[in-house]
């Protein structure tokens, strides 16, 4: 690309017309499209090209990731999840792939799955990473897993010291717990009216 992705796009397209190997050239075109302003491209050009490239290069985690990013930018979160998962399966220790996948799951409302993936990574492959401790507490909170969220806030303080972000999350947790507890409290029995007695 050498800082000229638009020139690269033109050369790759010309190479495709001349019979360049489809998987390699489509992958290169996806890379080039990812380096330019999407507004300068035909509608869906980057998305369609990167989806094709990802399907033609199933073992290339970087292309899976680019396809997912383009889909996410278009708010096509369910489709993006498929490609983020493929990228992470091919490089399970890649923190960028993990955080992108869990963020995307949160965008679809699947906070519990986002939490489970983050929790597992924070306890194993990516221990002692502040962003995962924070994300675990946030995802658990939104999944209404309040005990787990509190545990991650406490782990974060123990590992990294006090931080306003954890205090804010804890405040939300305490508030949410109060609401949840109130919702599950039995309503008091209705007060019976005082018996009326006829005047003597």
N, C-alpha and C positions, 0 to 999 in steps of 0.2 A: 504493500500500500504506500509506504514512504510518504505519508501525509497527503496523498492525493487519491482518496477512495473513489471519487467519481470517475477518474481516469481508469482506475483498476476495474470498476464495474464494466466500463465499455470494453476493455481488453478481454475480460472473462466472458462476456456475452459473445464477443467475436470468436473466441476460442471454442465456445459451445457450438456456434454455427459451423465451425470447421471440424467438429467431431471430437472435441476434447472429452475425456472420460467423465461421465455424467456425475458420479458421486463426488469426485474430487473437485470438479468445477463448480458444482452447486454449493459445496461446502465453502469454497473460496468466495463465492458470490454472497453467501450468507454473512461471512466475515466482513466483506466490503460494505454490505448494506448496514451492518451493525455499527459502522464507523461514520455514517452520514446522518444528517437530519432527516427523519422520516417524512417530514413535510415536503422534502424535495423529491420524493419518490412517488411513483404511481400508487394509488390506494392498495393497501394490503400486499404490496410487492415484497417487502422485507419478511412479513409473516409467512406468506405462501412459500417463498424461497427457502426460508429457514426450516419450515416444517418439512418440505421436500428433502432438504439436506439432512435433517435429523433422521428421517426415515431411511434415507439412502446410506447413511453413515451411523448405524445403530450403536457402534462401539466407541464413537467419538463423544466423550462427555461434554467437551466444550461446545460443540454444535447443539447438543441437546439443551444445554444451558442457554445458549443464545435464542433458540426457538422459544423456550419458556419465557425468557425476558420480553421478547416481542409480543407474545400472547398476553402476558401480564400487563404490559403497557396499553394493550387494547381492551383491558378489563375482561379478558377471556380466561378467567381464573381456573375453571375446571379443566380446560384443555392444557393450560400451562402446568398444572399439577402433574400431568402424565410425563411431561418432558423433564420437569425438575426431579421427579422420582428416578427417571432413567439416568440422569446425570449423577445423582447421589449413589445409585446402585453401582455405577462404574467407578466412582471415587468416594467411598463412604466416609473418608476423613476430611473431605473438603468442606471447610466451615462456610464458605460462600454458598455452596449448593444447599447445605443444611438450612441456613438461615433464610435463604430465598424460598425454599420449599415450605418451611413452617410459617413464614409470613404469608405466603400464598394460601395455605390452608386456613389461616386466620381470616383472610379476606373472604373465603367461602363460608365462614362461620364454624369451621371444624376446629374449635379451640382445643378440644380434648386431644385430638390426634397431634396437633401442633405441640401441645404440652408433652405428650408421651415421647415424641421424637427428641424434643429438646432435653427432657429429663434424662433420657437414656444417654445422650451424647455428653451431657454435663457431668454425668456420673462415671463415664468410661473414657471415650476417645478424646474428649475435649474438657477434661477436668480443669478447674481453676481458670475458666474463661469468664470474665465478668458479664459479657453480653448474654451468655447462655443462662447464667444465674438470674439475670434480670428478666430475660424473655420467659424463662420457666415460671417465674412468679406471676408475670402478666398473663400468660396463656392459662395457667391454672386458675387465676382469679376469674377470667372470662368464662372458663368452663365450670365455674362454681365449685371448684375443688379447693375450698378455702384452707383446709389443713395443709395441703401440699404447697399452696402459694405461700403460706406463713413459713413453712419449713425452708423454702428457698430464700425468702427474705432473711431468715436467721442465718442460713448458711453463707449468704452473701456478706452479711455484717461480720461474721466470724472470719471469713477469708479475706475480705478487702477493707474492713472498717466501715464506719458509718457513712451513709451516702443519702442525700436528699431523695433520690429516686426510690430507694427501698422504704424510706419513711413514708413517702407519699403512697406507695403501693400498700403499705401496711395500714395506713389510714383508710384507704378504700376498702381493704379487707375487713377492718373492724366495723366500718359502716355497713358493708354488705352482710356481715354476720348478724348485726343487730336487726336488720330488715328481715333476714331469713328466720331468725329466732322468733321475731314477732309474728311472722306469717304462720309459724307452726304452733304458736301458743293457742290453747283452747280459748275460745271466746268465753267470757264470763256468762253465767246463766242470766237470762233476762230477769230483771227485778219485777217481782209480782206486786201489783198494786195493793195498797193496804185495803184490807176488807172494809167494806162500808157497812155501817150498822144503821138500821132505821132509827130515827129519832124516837126516844122513849115517849 
